[in-house]
Amino acid sequence: MVSTADIAVIGAGPYGLAAARRLDGADVRVFGRPMSFWRDHMPRGMFLRSPRQASSLAPTPGLRLEDYEGEQGLSPEKPLPLATFVDYTMWFQQRAVPGVDARNVERVETAGGRGFRLTLDDGEEAYAKRVVVAAGVGPFASRPAPFADLPRELVSHTVDHADLGAFRGKRVVVIGAGQSAVESTALLAENGAEVELIGRARGINWLVRSNALHAAKALRPFLYGPSDIGPAGVSWLVEWPGVFRRIPRKYQDPLARRAIRPAASAWLIPRTTATPLTLGRSIASVDVTANGGGPQVAVALDDGTKRTVDHVLLATGYRVDISRYSFLDRSMLAGITTVGGSPRLRRGFESSIPGLHFLGATAAWSFGPLFRFVAGVDHAARGLTAAVRGPDHVASNGRAKVTGGSLAR
């Protein structure tokens, strides 16, 4: 079977859904199980670091986070629970982007005058004039060299877990010093694990000063953009991707690193006061050892100390490298201009292959760190729509014409 569409969106997470909603009236087909990464690869009990005001997938009344909460009779929470955000996004999808095709795209390749050919997981083929890749960061999980070759039952990444309660009664070391590492440490301890955090940073960058500045309501609007990404002042540069990308690269890169450097929200402090945080230390060696209870991991630090634990959890973040998207045809991939694994994008988030667009973290090198967060979804959706359908089509209302199943032949 062969079907066609003007635009195929790969990924039904926040970026894919927001883009499809903005492409109001276009012949759009969205592929992927809605919110699968958020539901299957992020730990239950987690909270979003992004602020509430930057967590709606569209600013349209009737589709905002507060509209969902009002309909469900929920009291607004700060910080926003992961479970609430996932439920809101599924509610948004059902209302704004119905007809999502839950099948996965196994392969994308250029198809001459027909645009792009997509092969689905059941063997069906589809053709699209444009392809929007909004497939998330799952394949980009960073696993440092000392741990990369060890068995997953002993060493895993945070991306591998939706329920940290599986480690109840286990001894666990968490590697990292950012939000994910600190929150995972808190969740593990609260789920009955014996846990220690180990990081190279000399200290946790607690966002205490930021928390205090945010409390100064008269100053906050001048210091921080609505998306609240980055320190005071820099936050407003991040808020405007069109401005950020025009900053000379020699300044842009340090500003981007400063905006997303490892840090942990102040509300995590009381949840980790009873947990050992070993900082300023690096890993000297990692070995698998055995005892009567089964295999364990022996972790030696650069100060000569050693921990023998049941599991090592890597909270070491994600490094964008689009070659890890297994669905991108290798010959097509070779035609995409990249910088350190990120595609170099132009207006409309379009790559060097005409008609092939990238949204989300893959757009961060070209347009700034805003697109590493949920806060960037509507910016990306509007930019894509303006380029594809024209500025007049960037409507604030309406919903995408998304079709499911096989389209007209």
C-alpha positions as CSV (number, residue, x, y, z in Angstrom):
1,M,0.0,0.0,0.0
2,V,1.2,3.5,-0.9
3,S,-0.2,6.8,0.5
4,T,0.7,10.4,0.1
5,A,0.7,13.7,2.1
6,D,2.0,17.2,1.7
7,I,3.8,17.1,5.0
8,A,4.9,14.1,7.1
9,V,5.8,14.8,10.8
10,I,7.9,12.1,12.4
11,G,7.3,12.1,16.1
12,A,4.1,12.7,18.2
13,G,5.7,14.4,21.2
14,P,5.3,18.1,22.1
15,Y,7.2,19.5,19.1
16,G,5.5,17.2,16.5
17,L,2.0,17.9,17.9
18,A,2.5,21.6,18.2
19,A,3.8,21.8,14.6
20,A,0.9,19.8,13.3
21,R,-1.6,22.0,15.1
22,R,0.0,25.2,13.7
23,L,-0.1,23.8,10.1
24,D,-3.8,24.5,10.1
25,G,-5.5,23.3,6.9
26,A,-2.4,21.6,5.4
27,D,-2.4,18.0,4.4
28,V,-0.4,16.7,7.4
29,R,0.3,13.2,8.5
30,V,1.8,12.6,12.0
31,F,3.6,9.3,12.7
32,G,4.5,7.8,16.1
33,R,2.8,6.8,19.4
34,P,1.8,10.1,21.1
35,M,4.2,11.0,24.0
36,S,5.9,7.6,23.9
37,F,9.2,9.0,25.1
38,W,7.7,11.0,28.0
39,R,5.6,8.0,29.1
40,D,8.2,5.2,28.7
41,H,11.5,6.9,29.3
42,M,11.1,9.5,32.0
43,P,10.7,8.5,35.7
44,R,7.4,8.7,37.4
45,G,7.3,11.3,40.2
46,M,9.5,13.7,38.2
47,F,8.6,17.4,37.8
48,L,9.3,19.7,34.9
49,R,12.0,22.3,35.4
50,S,10.4,24.5,32.8
51,P,7.9,27.0,34.3
52,R,4.1,26.6,34.0
53,Q,3.8,29.6,31.7
54,A,6.1,28.0,29.2
55,S,4.5,24.5,29.2
56,S,1.4,25.0,27.0
57,L,1.7,23.5,23.5
58,A,-0.2,26.4,22.0
59,P,-1.4,29.8,23.3
60,T,-4.9,29.3,21.9
61,P,-7.7,29.6,24.5
62,G,-9.1,26.1,24.9
63,L,-5.8,24.4,24.2
64,R,-3.6,25.7,27.0
65,L,-2.4,23.9,30.1
66,E,-4.7,26.0,32.3
67,D,-7.7,25.1,30.1
68,Y,-6.9,21.4,30.7
69,E,-6.5,21.8,34.4
70,G,-9.8,23.8,34.6
71,E,-11.7,21.1,32.7
72,Q,-10.3,18.4,34.9
73,G,-10.8,20.3,38.1
74,L,-7.0,20.3,38.9
75,S,-5.3,22.9,41.1
76,P,-2.3,24.5,39.4
77,E,1.0,23.1,40.8
78,K,4.5,24.5,40.9
79,P,6.6,22.8,39.8
80,L,4.5,21.0,37.2
81,P,4.3,17.2,37.7
82,L,5.4,15.1,34.7
83,A,2.2,13.1,35.0
84,T,0.1,16.3,34.6
85,F,2.0,17.4,31.6
86,V,1.7,14.1,29.9
87,D,-2.0,13.9,30.5
88,Y,-2.4,17.5,29.2
89,T,-0.4,16.7,26.1
90,M,-2.6,13.7,25.4
91,W,-5.7,15.9,25.9
92,F,-4.2,18.4,23.5
93,Q,-3.5,15.8,20.9
94,Q,-7.1,14.4,21.0
95,R,-8.5,17.9,20.5
96,A,-6.0,19.6,18.2
97,V,-4.3,16.8,16.3
98,P,-6.7,13.9,15.9
99,G,-5.9,11.0,13.6
100,V,-2.2,10.5,14.6
101,D,-0.8,7.4,12.9
102,A,0.8,5.4,15.8
103,R,3.0,3.4,13.5
104,N,6.8,4.1,13.5
105,V,8.7,5.3,10.5
106,E,11.5,2.8,9.8
107,R,13.2,4.6,6.9
108,V,13.1,8.0,5.2
109,E,14.8,8.6,1.8
110,T,14.6,11.1,-1.0
111,A,12.3,10.1,-3.9
112,G,13.1,12.5,-6.7
113,G,10.1,14.3,-7.9
114,R,7.8,12.7,-5.3
115,G,9.7,14.3,-2.4
116,F,10.5,11.7,0.3
117,R,9.6,8.0,0.6
118,L,8.8,6.8,4.1
119,T,8.7,3.1,5.0
120,L,6.6,2.2,8.0
121,D,7.1,-0.5,10.6
122,D,4.5,-2.7,8.9
123,G,6.0,-2.4,5.4
124,E,3.6,0.2,4.1
125,E,5.1,3.1,2.1
126,A,4.1,6.8,2.2
127,Y,5.3,9.7,0.2
128,A,5.5,13.3,1.4
129,K,6.6,16.6,-0.2
130,R,8.1,17.6,3.1
131,V,9.3,15.8,6.1
132,V,9.5,17.3,9.6
133,V,11.7,15.4,12.0
134,A,10.5,15.9,15.6
135,A,11.7,12.5,16.9
136,G,13.1,13.7,20.3
137,V,16.4,13.0,22.1
138,G,16.0,9.3,23.0
139,P,18.7,8.1,20.6
140,F,21.1,10.8,21.9
141,A,21.6,9.5,25.4
142,S,25.2,10.0,26.4
143,R,27.0,7.0,27.9
144,P,30.6,8.0,28.9
145,A,33.3,5.7,27.8
146,P,34.1,4.0,31.1
147,F,30.5,2.7,31.2
148,A,29.6,2.3,27.6
149,D,30.4,-1.4,27.2
150,L,29.0,-2.7,30.5
151,P,25.8,-4.7,30.6
152,R,22.6,-2.7,30.9
153,E,21.4,-4.7,33.9
154,L,24.4,-3.2,35.8
155,V,24.8,0.2,34.2
156,S,21.9,2.2,32.6
157,H,21.0,5.7,31.6
158,T,18.1,7.7,33.0
159,V,16.4,7.3,29.5
160,D,16.1,3.5,30.2
161,H,13.7,3.9,33.2
162,A,10.1,5.0,33.7
163,D,10.0,3.6,37.3
164,L,12.9,4.1,39.6
165,G,11.0,2.0,42.2
166,A,12.6,-1.0,40.6
167,F,15.7,-0.2,42.6
168,R,14.1,-0.5,46.0
169,G,16.6,-2.1,48.4
170,K,19.5,-1.8,45.9
171,R,22.7,0.2,46.3
172,V,22.9,2.7,43.4
173,V,25.4,5.3,42.3
174,V,24.1,8.2,40.2
175,I,26.7,9.8,37.8
176,G,26.1,13.5,37.1
177,A,25.5,16.8,38.8
178,G,22.6,18.4,36.9
179,Q,18.8,18.5,37.3
180,S,18.4,14.9,36.1
181,A,21.1,13.5,38.4
182,V,19.8,15.3,41.5
183,E,16.2,14.5,40.9
184,S,16.9,10.9,40.1
185,T,18.9,10.7,43.3
186,A,16.0,12.1,45.3
187,L,13.5,9.7,43.6
188,L,15.7,6.7,44.2
189,A,16.1,7.5,47.9
190,E,12.3,8.1,48.2
191,N,11.7,4.7,46.5
192,G,13.8,2.9,49.1
193,A,17.2,2.7,47.3
194,E,20.6,3.3,49.1
195,V,21.9,6.0,46.8
196,E,25.0,8.2,46.3
197,L,25.5,10.9,43.7
198,I,29.0,11.3,42.2
199,G,29.9,14.2,39.9
200,R,33.0,15.9,38.5
201,A,31.6,19.4,39.3
202,R,33.0,20.8,42.6
203,G,29.4,21.6,43.7
204,I,25.8,21.4,42.7
205,N,24.8,24.6,41.0
206,W,21.6,25.1,43.0
207,L,19.3,27.7,41.5
208,V,18.8,29.5,44.8
209,R,19.8,33.0,43.6
210,S,17.6,32.5,40.6
211,N,14.8,31.5,42.9
212,A,15.2,34.7,44.9
213,L,15.2,36.9,41.8
214,H,12.1,35.2,40.5
215,A,10.4,36.0,43.8
216,A,11.0,39.7,43.2
217,K,7.9,40.2,41.1
218,A,8.8,43.8,40.1
219,L,12.2,42.8,38.7
220,R,11.4,39.4,37.2
221,P,9.9,40.5,33.9
222,F,13.0,42.6,33.2
223,L,15.5,39.8,34.1
224,Y,13.9,36.7,32.7
225,G,11.9,35.8,29.6
226,P,8.7,33.9,29.8
227,S,10.5,30.6,29.0
228,D,12.8,31.2,31.9
229,I,15.9,29.6,30.3
230,G,19.3,30.8,31.3
231,P,20.5,33.4,33.9
232,A,19.1,36.9,34.3
233,G,19.6,38.9,31.1
234,V,20.7,36.0,29.0
235,S,17.2,34.6,29.4
236,W,15.8,37.3,27.1
237,L,18.4,36.6,24.4
238,V,17.4,32.9,24.5
239,E,13.7,34.0,24.3
240,W,14.2,35.4,20.8
241,P,15.7,32.8,18.5
242,G,15.9,35.1,15.6
243,V,18.1,37.5,17.6
244,F,20.1,34.8,19.2
245,R,21.1,33.2,16.0
246,R,22.5,36.6,14.7
247,I,24.9,36.8,17.6
248,P,28.5,36.0,16.4
249,R,29.2,32.3,16.9
250,K,32.2,33.1,19.2
251,Y,29.7,34.7,21.6
252,Q,26.7,32.5,20.9
253,D,28.3,29.3,21.9
254,P,29.4,30.4,25.4
255,L,26.0,32.0,26.0
256,A,24.3,28.8,25.0
257,R,26.5,26.8,27.4
258,R,25.8,29.3,30.1
259,A,22.0,29.0,29.6
260,I,22.0,25.2,29.8
261,R,24.9,24.4,32.2
262,P,24.2,21.7,34.7
263,A,22.1,23.0,37.5
264,A,19.4,21.8,39.9
265,S,16.2,23.5,41.1
266,A,16.2,24.9,44.6
267,W,13.1,22.8,45.5
268,L,15.3,19.7,45.3
269,I,17.5,20.8,48.2
270,P,15.3,19.5,51.1
271,R,14.8,16.2,49.2
272,T,18.6,15.4,49.1
273,T,19.8,16.6,52.5
274,A,20.1,13.1,53.8
275,T,21.8,11.7,50.6
276,P,25.6,11.6,50.1
277,L,26.7,13.9,47.3
278,T,30.3,13.2,46.3
279,L,31.5,16.1,44.1
280,G,34.8,17.1,42.5
281,R,35.6,13.5,41.7
282,S,36.1,11.7,38.4
283,I,35.9,8.0,37.6
284,A,39.2,6.2,37.5
285,S,37.9,2.8,36.5
286,V,34.8,0.6,36.4
287,D,34.7,-3.2,36.7
288,V,32.2,-5.9,37.0
289,T,32.7,-8.0,40.1
290,A,30.9,-11.0,41.5
291,N,29.8,-12.2,45.0
292,G,27.4,-14.7,46.3
293,G,24.4,-12.4,45.5
294,G,25.3,-11.9,41.8
295,P,27.3,-9.5,39.7
296,Q,28.0,-5.9,41.0
297,V,29.8,-2.9,39.8
298,A,33.1,-1.7,41.3
299,V,33.6,2.0,40.8
300,A,37.0,3.5,41.6
301,L,37.4,7.3,42.0
302,D,40.4,9.4,41.3
303,D,41.0,9.8,45.1
304,G,41.6,6.1,45.5
305,T,38.3,5.3,47.1
306,K,36.0,2.6,45.7
307,R,32.3,1.8,45.7
308,T,30.8,-1.6,45.1
309,V,27.2,-1.2,44.1
310,D,24.3,-3.1,42.5
311,H,23.8,-0.5,39.8
312,V,25.1,2.6,38.2
313,L,22.6,5.1,36.8
314,L,24.0,7.6,34.3
315,A,22.4,11.0,34.4
316,T,24.8,12.3,31.9
317,G,22.5,14.0,29.5
318,Y,22.1,13.9,25.7
319,R,24.4,14.8,22.8
320,V,22.7,15.5,19.6
321,D,23.9,13.4,16.7
322,I,21.3,12.9,13.9
323,S,23.3,10.0,12.6
324,R,21.8,8.1,15.5
325,Y,18.3,8.5,14.0
326,S,18.2,5.0,12.5
327,F,15.3,5.9,10.2
328,L,17.4,8.4,8.2
329,D,18.7,6.8,5.0
330,R,22.5,6.8,5.1
331,S,22.9,8.3,1.7
332,M,20.5,11.1,2.5
333,L,22.2,11.6,5.8
334,A,25.5,12.3,4.0
335,G,23.8,15.2,2.2
336,I,22.8,17.0,5.4
337,T,25.2,19.6,6.5
338,T,26.0,19.1,10.2
339,V,28.1,20.7,12.9
340,G,29.1,18.3,15.7
341,G,26.1,16.1,14.9
342,S,23.5,18.9,14.7
343,P,22.0,19.8,11.4
344,R,22.8,23.3,10.2
345,L,19.3,24.8,9.6
346,R,18.0,27.8,7.8
347,R,14.7,29.6,7.8
348,G,11.8,27.4,8.7
349,F,14.2,24.9,10.4
350,E,15.0,23.5,7.0
351,S,18.2,21.5,6.5
352,S,20.5,21.5,3.5
353,I,18.2,19.0,1.9
354,P,15.2,21.1,0.7
355,G,12.0,20.0,2.3
356,L,13.6,18.2,5.2
357,H,13.1,20.0,8.6
358,F,14.3,19.4,12.1
359,L,12.5,20.5,15.3
360,G,13.4,20.3,19.0
361,A,16.9,19.8,20.4
362,T,18.3,19.1,16.9
363,A,17.5,22.8,16.1
364,A,19.4,24.2,19.1
365,W,22.8,24.6,17.4
366,S,21.2,26.8,14.7
367,F,18.5,28.7,16.7
368,G,19.6,28.5,20.4
369,P,19.0,26.6,23.6
370,L,15.2,27.5,23.7
371,F,14.6,24.4,21.5
372,R,16.0,22.0,24.1
373,F,12.9,22.7,26.2
374,V,9.1,22.4,25.9
375,A,9.1,26.2,26.0
376,G,10.3,26.2,22.4
377,V,7.4,24.3,20.9
378,D,5.2,27.2,19.7
379,H,8.2,29.2,18.5
380,A,9.2,26.2,16.4
381,A,5.7,25.6,15.1
382,R,5.2,29.2,14.1
383,G,8.6,29.4,12.4
384,L,8.0,26.2,10.4
385,T,4.5,27.2,9.4
386,A,5.6,30.7,8.3
387,A,8.2,29.2,6.0
388,V,6.0,26.4,4.6
389,R,2.7,28.1,4.3
390,G,3.5,31.8,4.5
391,P,3.4,34.4,7.4
392,D,-0.4,34.9,6.9
393,H,-1.0,31.3,7.7
394,V,0.4,31.5,11.2
395,A,-3.0,31.5,12.8
396,S,-3.7,31.5,16.5
397,N,-6.7,29.3,16.1
398,G,-7.9,26.2,14.2
399,R,-6.5,22.8,14.1
400,A,-4.5,20.7,11.7
401,K,-6.2,18.5,9.1
402,V,-4.4,15.3,10.2
403,T,-5.4,12.0,8.6
404,G,-4.9,8.6,10.0
405,G,-4.6,5.2,8.2
406,S,-4.1,5.2,4.4
407,L,-4.5,8.4,2.5
408,A,-6.0,8.7,-0.9
409,R,-3.9,7.0,-3.5
